[in-house]
């Protein structure tokens, strides 16, 4: 069987059983998509290189630990890991903002750019995002999966339909119900997406 014909599931299983070449096939199959996704998030080549490497290190650890549950969606799995690593990086780097200046009496408030959100706005925005992520976790798995692929992975509904082995109408329907359910949860929990 040629490399192209081997499924992701088969490659992961072979790698789990010690076949290093199978993992190399997976990497070569998806490296361009994963790297370009990371690059669109961070817009910095060195950081993208680091996150890309960390993504595949984490994938290796997950597979070797026996935690990876293959549902034929290796690409989404890789994208989700890279997305989470980017978020972790920004959380760590932006946790404590610091300002260094040789001029002690410089008025930072009067000279702050108007376009930057205030600390309060940033905190509210972070809380809104946190609330939204928590609510997404309560969606049925099919709706959650389509929502993440569409919003976070920026996949078209045709790509989502192909990857999940459903019709485009089914993918659209799952997205619609995901949004309806999120709106209901927002109303029930008094969550507003405005800040």
JOCOR-V598159 format. One record per helix or strand of 2 or more residues. SS is the DSSP state (H for helix, E for strand). FROM is the first residue (numbers start at 1). LEN is the number of residues. If there is no record, write none. Layout:
# JOCOR-V598159
ss: <SS	SS>
from: <FROM	FROM>
len: <LEN	LEN>
This chain:
# JOCOR-V598159
ss: <H	H	H	H	H	H	H	H	H>
from: <8	20	45	74	108	119	141	157	168>
len: <9	23	20	20	4	19	11	8	21>
